Amino acid sequence: MRTRALLALAALSSLAACSDRSPTASPPAAEPRVTFAYDCSVTVATGEMRCAQPRVQGGWRGDIFLGGGYVQLSSRNVSATSTSYTFEVAVRNLIPQKIGTTDGSTLDSNGIRAFFSTGPTVTSGTGAVTVVPDGFATFTASGQPYYQYNQILANNEQSSWKTWTFAFPPTVTAFSFGLLVSVPVQFPSGWVTISPDSLYVPVDNDWPLTATAYNAVGTELPGATFTWSSSNTSVAVVTSAGDMTAMDIGTATITATSGGGIRSGTAKIVVF
């Protein structure tokens, strides 16, 4: 089942790894995309581009680095003339869950999009700067240009390179723009992991299960509370504290939900 919510994030941080087995899809909400923000400026004469976020970022000609925690954009092959600025950009996924998909396996039709949320705005000189994009769409406003990456990226996987182009008259010497990188994800509200996530246990045995809740970018949510349930109570039952008891031979799925059901995870129980 697809999950749907919009989560706008700007702060960046290091992330923990996540298991693909335990998270299960949450109830439908709004839109299954997570968004990351960047503010960038270009100096035409030097070919230098800098992009800033709430934490210290930097850039330099030929190897521009945007972001360090959730989505990383890197560049190469920068070319600056008096009337154009081009460079190749690749996207790297630094969050635990896959991006570019809302079900974990199927490419989202809108892909991973880098929207120009503001500008380009001339900050030095005169004239106008035009983006030569892949297309235009409504994201935070109508008719916003964007570049699109049609790939599913697992944790730490990088996309193919795409050329970005800006055109302007020779009277432009510097300009700036804002980016919103919109990525489809399977768990925009986060997920729950259960430890252990699979268990083989004899009849009449008890086993404590532990649940941990994470937000969409894989940060643990301290103080989360959980609701526990069993898919087959004749095989295994579970208490409100996560203590499981094996009742009879068979299989059962134990589910823990958090946040009013918007995050969930499962553990497979085999009783022998």
C-alpha positions as CSV (number, residue, x, y, z in Angstrom):
1,M,0.0,0.0,0.0
2,R,1.4,3.4,-0.8
3,T,2.0,6.0,1.9
4,R,1.4,9.6,1.2
5,A,2.6,12.7,3.1
6,L,4.7,15.8,2.3
7,L,7.7,16.5,4.6
8,A,9.8,19.6,3.9
9,L,13.3,19.3,5.3
10,A,16.3,21.5,5.2
11,A,18.7,20.5,8.0
12,L,21.1,17.8,7.2
13,S,22.6,15.1,9.4
14,S,24.3,11.6,9.4
15,L,21.9,8.7,9.1
16,A,21.8,5.1,10.4
17,A,21.3,2.1,8.3
18,C,17.8,0.5,8.0
19,S,16.4,-3.0,7.4
20,D,14.3,-3.6,4.3
21,R,12.4,-6.3,6.0
22,S,10.6,-4.7,8.9
23,P,9.1,-1.5,7.6
24,T,5.6,-1.9,6.2
25,A,3.6,0.7,4.3
26,S,1.6,3.3,6.3
27,P,-2.0,4.3,5.7
28,P,-2.5,6.7,2.8
29,A,-2.0,10.4,3.6
30,A,-1.1,13.2,1.2
31,E,2.0,12.9,-1.1
32,P,4.8,10.3,-1.0
33,R,7.7,12.7,-1.5
34,V,10.3,14.2,0.8
35,T,11.8,17.6,-0.1
36,F,15.3,19.1,0.6
37,A,16.2,22.7,0.1
38,Y,19.3,24.5,-1.2
39,D,20.2,28.1,-1.9
40,C,22.8,28.6,-4.6
41,S,24.8,31.5,-6.2
42,V,27.0,31.6,-9.3
43,T,29.8,34.0,-10.2
44,V,30.1,34.0,-14.0
45,A,33.6,35.3,-14.3
46,T,35.2,32.6,-12.1
47,G,32.7,29.8,-12.8
48,E,32.2,29.4,-9.1
49,M,29.0,28.1,-7.6
50,R,28.1,28.0,-3.9
51,C,25.1,26.4,-2.3
52,A,24.1,27.0,1.3
53,Q,21.9,25.2,3.8
54,P,21.4,25.7,7.6
55,R,24.7,23.9,8.1
56,V,27.9,25.0,6.6
57,Q,28.2,24.1,2.9
58,G,30.6,25.1,0.2
59,G,31.4,24.8,-3.5
60,W,34.2,25.3,-5.9
61,R,34.6,25.3,-9.6
62,G,34.5,21.8,-11.2
63,D,33.5,19.9,-8.1
64,I,30.4,21.5,-6.5
65,F,29.1,19.7,-3.4
66,L,25.6,20.3,-2.1
67,G,24.4,18.8,1.1
68,G,26.0,16.2,3.3
69,G,23.2,14.4,5.1
70,Y,20.1,13.4,3.2
71,V,20.6,14.1,-0.6
72,Q,24.0,14.9,-2.0
73,L,24.3,16.7,-5.3
74,S,27.8,16.7,-7.0
75,S,28.9,18.3,-10.2
76,R,31.6,18.0,-12.8
77,N,32.5,19.4,-16.2
78,V,31.7,23.0,-15.3
79,S,31.8,25.4,-18.3
80,A,31.3,29.1,-17.9
81,T,31.2,31.6,-20.7
82,S,29.9,35.2,-21.0
83,T,26.5,33.9,-22.1
84,S,26.0,30.5,-20.5
85,Y,26.8,28.3,-17.5
86,T,26.7,24.5,-17.8
87,F,27.7,21.6,-15.6
88,E,26.8,18.0,-15.0
89,V,24.9,17.1,-11.8
90,A,24.4,13.7,-10.1
91,V,22.2,12.9,-7.1
92,R,23.3,10.6,-4.3
93,N,20.8,9.1,-1.8
94,L,22.1,9.3,1.8
95,I,18.9,8.2,3.6
96,P,18.3,4.6,4.5
97,Q,15.2,4.1,2.4
98,K,15.2,4.1,-1.4
99,I,14.3,7.3,-3.3
100,G,12.6,7.5,-6.7
101,T,9.9,4.9,-5.7
102,T,6.8,4.8,-3.5
103,D,6.6,1.0,-3.3
104,G,10.3,0.1,-3.0
105,S,10.5,-1.4,-6.5
106,T,8.6,0.6,-9.2
107,L,10.1,3.8,-10.6
108,D,7.8,6.8,-9.8
109,S,6.6,8.5,-13.0
110,N,7.9,11.9,-11.8
111,G,11.2,10.6,-10.8
112,I,13.6,12.6,-8.6
113,R,13.1,16.2,-9.4
114,A,15.3,19.3,-8.6
115,F,12.9,22.2,-8.8
116,F,14.0,25.8,-9.1
117,S,11.9,27.3,-6.3
118,T,13.3,30.8,-6.6
119,G,15.1,32.6,-9.5
120,P,17.5,32.5,-11.2
121,T,17.8,36.0,-10.0
122,V,20.5,38.4,-11.3
123,T,22.6,39.6,-8.3
124,S,25.3,41.5,-10.3
125,G,25.0,43.1,-13.7
126,T,21.9,43.5,-15.8
127,G,19.6,41.2,-17.8
128,A,17.9,37.9,-17.1
129,V,19.0,34.3,-16.6
130,T,17.0,31.5,-18.1
131,V,17.1,27.8,-17.1
132,V,17.1,25.3,-19.9
133,P,15.2,22.5,-17.9
134,D,13.8,19.1,-18.6
135,G,10.3,20.5,-18.0
136,F,8.0,22.8,-16.0
137,A,5.6,21.8,-13.3
138,T,3.7,23.1,-10.3
139,F,5.5,22.2,-7.0
140,T,5.4,25.2,-4.6
141,A,4.3,27.5,-7.5
142,S,3.1,27.1,-11.0
143,G,5.4,26.8,-14.0
144,Q,8.6,25.9,-12.0
145,P,11.5,24.6,-14.1
146,Y,13.0,21.3,-13.0
147,Y,15.6,18.6,-13.9
148,Q,14.4,15.0,-13.5
149,Y,16.3,11.8,-12.7
150,N,14.4,8.7,-13.6
151,Q,16.2,6.3,-11.3
152,I,15.6,4.4,-8.1
153,L,18.5,5.0,-5.8
154,A,19.2,2.8,-2.8
155,N,21.2,4.1,0.2
156,N,24.5,5.7,-0.9
157,E,23.7,5.0,-4.6
158,Q,24.4,7.8,-7.1
159,S,22.4,8.6,-10.2
160,S,23.7,9.1,-13.7
161,W,25.0,12.5,-14.6
162,K,22.7,15.2,-16.2
163,T,23.7,18.5,-17.8
164,W,22.2,21.6,-16.3
165,T,22.2,24.8,-18.4
166,F,21.7,28.5,-17.8
167,A,21.6,31.1,-20.5
168,F,22.0,34.9,-20.1
169,P,23.4,38.0,-21.9
170,P,27.0,39.1,-21.4
171,T,25.8,41.9,-19.0
172,V,25.0,39.3,-16.3
173,T,28.0,38.7,-14.0
174,A,26.4,36.8,-11.1
175,F,23.1,35.2,-10.2
176,S,21.4,33.1,-7.6
177,F,18.6,30.5,-7.4
178,G,16.9,28.2,-4.9
179,L,16.4,24.5,-5.3
180,L,13.9,22.1,-3.8
181,V,15.0,18.5,-4.5
182,S,11.8,16.4,-4.3
183,V,12.2,12.6,-3.9
184,P,9.5,9.9,-3.9
185,V,9.9,7.5,-1.0
186,Q,8.0,4.5,0.3
187,F,7.8,5.7,3.9
188,P,7.3,9.5,4.0
189,S,6.0,9.3,7.6
190,G,8.8,7.0,8.7
191,W,8.8,3.3,9.7
192,V,9.2,0.9,12.7
193,T,11.8,-1.9,13.0
194,I,11.2,-4.8,15.4
195,S,14.1,-6.8,16.9
196,P,14.3,-9.6,16.2
197,D,12.5,-9.3,12.9
198,S,12.1,-13.0,12.6
199,L,12.0,-15.7,15.2
200,Y,11.8,-19.5,15.4
201,V,10.5,-20.5,18.8
202,P,9.1,-23.6,20.5
203,V,5.5,-23.8,21.7
204,D,4.9,-22.3,25.2
205,N,8.0,-20.1,25.0
206,D,8.0,-16.4,25.7
207,W,10.2,-13.8,23.8
208,P,10.5,-10.1,24.3
209,L,10.3,-8.0,21.1
210,T,11.7,-4.5,20.9
211,A,10.4,-1.8,18.5
212,T,12.2,1.4,17.3
213,A,10.6,4.2,15.3
214,Y,12.3,6.3,12.7
215,N,11.3,9.3,10.7
216,A,11.4,9.5,6.9
217,V,15.2,10.2,6.8
218,G,16.1,7.4,9.2
219,T,16.5,9.4,12.4
220,E,15.4,7.5,15.5
221,L,12.3,9.0,17.3
222,P,13.0,8.9,21.0
223,G,10.0,8.4,23.3
224,A,7.9,6.7,20.6
225,T,5.1,4.5,21.9
226,F,3.8,1.4,20.1
227,T,0.7,-0.6,19.6
228,W,1.3,-4.3,19.2
229,S,-0.8,-6.9,17.4
230,S,-0.6,-10.5,16.0
231,S,-2.0,-11.7,12.7
232,N,-2.7,-15.1,14.2
233,T,-3.4,-15.2,17.9
234,S,-3.8,-19.0,17.9
235,V,-0.1,-19.2,17.0
236,A,1.4,-16.2,18.8
237,V,0.1,-13.5,21.1
238,V,1.8,-10.3,22.1
239,T,1.3,-7.9,25.0
240,S,1.2,-4.1,24.9
241,A,4.8,-4.2,26.1
242,G,5.9,-6.3,23.1
243,D,6.3,-9.6,25.0
244,M,5.4,-12.5,22.6
245,T,4.1,-15.9,23.7
246,A,4.2,-18.9,21.3
247,M,0.8,-20.6,21.6
248,D,0.7,-23.4,18.9
249,I,2.6,-24.6,15.9
250,G,2.3,-22.3,12.8
251,T,3.3,-18.9,11.7
252,A,2.2,-15.4,12.7
253,T,3.2,-11.8,11.9
254,I,3.7,-9.4,14.8
255,T,3.1,-5.8,13.9
256,A,4.1,-2.7,15.9
257,T,2.7,0.7,14.9
258,S,3.6,4.2,16.1
259,G,2.4,7.7,15.6
260,G,-1.3,6.8,15.5
261,G,-0.6,4.1,12.9
262,I,1.4,6.2,10.4
263,R,4.5,4.2,11.0
264,S,4.7,0.4,11.3
265,G,7.0,-2.6,11.1
266,T,6.6,-6.4,11.3
267,A,8.3,-9.5,12.6
268,K,7.7,-13.0,11.3
269,I,7.1,-15.6,14.0
270,V,7.5,-19.4,13.3
271,V,6.4,-21.6,16.1
272,F,7.4,-25.3,16.2
